[in-house]
Amino acid sequence: METQFWVDRWQAGNIGFHRPNFNEYLQQYWPQIGVDPAAKVFVPLCGKSLDLTWLAQQGHSVIGNEVVEQAVVDFFTEAELEPTRVQQEHFEDFSHGDIRILCGDHFALREGDLDGATAWYDRAAQVALPPETREAYYDKLAELMPVGSIGLSLAFEYPQEQKDGPPFSVEEDEVQRLCHGRFSVELLDRMDRLALEPRLVEQGLTRADEAIYRLVRT
Ligand SMILES: C[S@@+](CC[C@H](N)C(=O)[O-])C[C@H]1O[C@@H](n2cnc3c(N)ncnc32)[C@H](O)[C@@H]1O
């Protein structure tokens, strides 16, 4: 899936994944997973998520990554913040107060770019990527996050043959396989989204769960 796919979606306003509220599972589970309140938090494939703001409100420094410039500009504009912008080798670095977003490709991130982040939050990141790049996504996460780092990771699960992604389905056995030897995996909850979102039934899905994991870099 090329960057242009996402640029086109942002340009067309085809961003149904964006939520106008803070994520309910983030609010419920983040306080329980043992992240140091002083930890810097990495948010991969962050879009213009309001969750960046929620994490900053909890006292964290937040560092997002997003490949589409429009998403980053929209985030700061809608938050009524004027970021400083610094062009770096692989990224344009947008920064205001406790929130920084590196605008560029997730796979170009290098150790040191995250400036000491020891926690991360994945909502609609792993499920946005085509299945063939999922392993590389976890490889990069393992490269970037130091041992002991804690992540809250959300994943959709549905019969993939019933619908094309994104979002793609990422089942628990695959999360376990991808994490093997580098992250410990604890399933915190599994929520039935079919019951909560009738449009998923209209799309033809017979099962749609959201799985919520606590991951620790080992
Ligand atoms: C499904 S959206 C989720 C955005 C955000 N996490 C949220 O919850 O609203 C996925 C985002 O990842 C961005 N993206 C896709 N591929 C990327 C890549 N290789 N590096 C960085 N961002 C990427 C897209 O532009 C899009 O904004």
The ligand as an SDF file (V2000), in Angstrom:
LIG
                    3D

 27 29  0  0  0  0  0  0  0  0999 V2000
   -6.2130    4.1010    9.8660 C   0  0  0  0  0  0  0  0  0  0  0  0
   -5.3470    5.5910   10.0670 S   0  0  0  0  0  0  0  0  0  0  0  0
   -5.2630    5.7080   11.8470 C   0  0  0  0  0  0  0  0  0  0  0  0
   -4.8340    7.0400   12.3620 C   0  0  0  0  0  0  0  0  0  0  0  0
   -4.8290    7.1500   13.9000 C   0  0  0  0  0  0  0  0  0  0  0  0
   -4.0250    6.1330   14.5260 N   0  0  0  0  0  0  0  0  0  0  0  0
   -6.2260    7.1600   14.4630 C   0  0  0  0  0  0  0  0  0  0  0  0
   -6.4920    6.3600   15.3630 O   0  0  0  0  0  0  0  0  0  0  0  0
   -7.0410    7.9720   14.0190 O   0  0  0  0  0  0  0  0  0  0  0  0
   -3.7090    5.1490    9.6100 C   0  0  0  0  0  0  0  0  0  0  0  0
   -2.7860    6.3330    9.4250 C   0  0  0  0  0  0  0  0  0  0  0  0
   -1.4780    5.8790    9.1450 O   0  0  0  0  0  0  0  0  0  0  0  0
   -0.8830    6.7080    8.1780 C   0  0  0  0  0  0  0  0  0  0  0  0
    0.1630    5.8870    7.5280 N   0  0  0  0  0  0  0  0  0  0  0  0
   -0.0320    4.9010    6.6390 C   0  0  0  0  0  0  0  0  0  0  0  0
    1.1450    4.3390    6.3050 N   0  0  0  0  0  0  0  0  0  0  0  0
    2.1020    4.9830    7.0390 C   0  0  0  0  0  0  0  0  0  0  0  0
    3.5210    4.8400    7.1450 C   0  0  0  0  0  0  0  0  0  0  0  0
    4.1880    3.9360    6.4340 N   0  0  0  0  0  0  0  0  0  0  0  0
    4.1770    5.6500    7.9940 N   0  0  0  0  0  0  0  0  0  0  0  0
    3.5090    6.5860    8.7450 C   0  0  0  0  0  0  0  0  0  0  0  0
    2.1550    6.7750    8.6600 N   0  0  0  0  0  0  0  0  0  0  0  0
    1.4730    5.9760    7.8200 C   0  0  0  0  0  0  0  0  0  0  0  0
   -2.0390    7.1210    7.2780 C   0  0  0  0  0  0  0  0  0  0  0  0
   -1.8070    8.3230    6.5770 O   0  0  0  0  0  0  0  0  0  0  0  0
   -3.1830    7.2520    8.2900 C   0  0  0  0  0  0  0  0  0  0  0  0
   -3.2770    8.5670    8.7740 O   0  0  0  0  0  0  0  0  0  0  0  0
  1  2  1  0
  2  3  1  0
  2 10  1  0
  3  4  1  0
  4  5  1  0
  5  6  1  0
  5  7  1  0
  7  8  2  0
  7  9  1  0
 10 11  1  0
 11 12  1  0
 11 26  1  0
 12 13  1  0
 13 14  1  0
 13 24  1  0
 14 15  1  0
 14 23  1  0
 15 16  2  0
 16 17  1  0
 17 18  1  0
 17 23  2  0
 18 19  1  0
 18 20  2  0
 20 21  1  0
 21 22  2  0
 22 23  1  0
 24 25  1  0
 24 26  1  0
 26 27  1  0
M  CHG  2   2   1   9  -1
M  END
$$$$
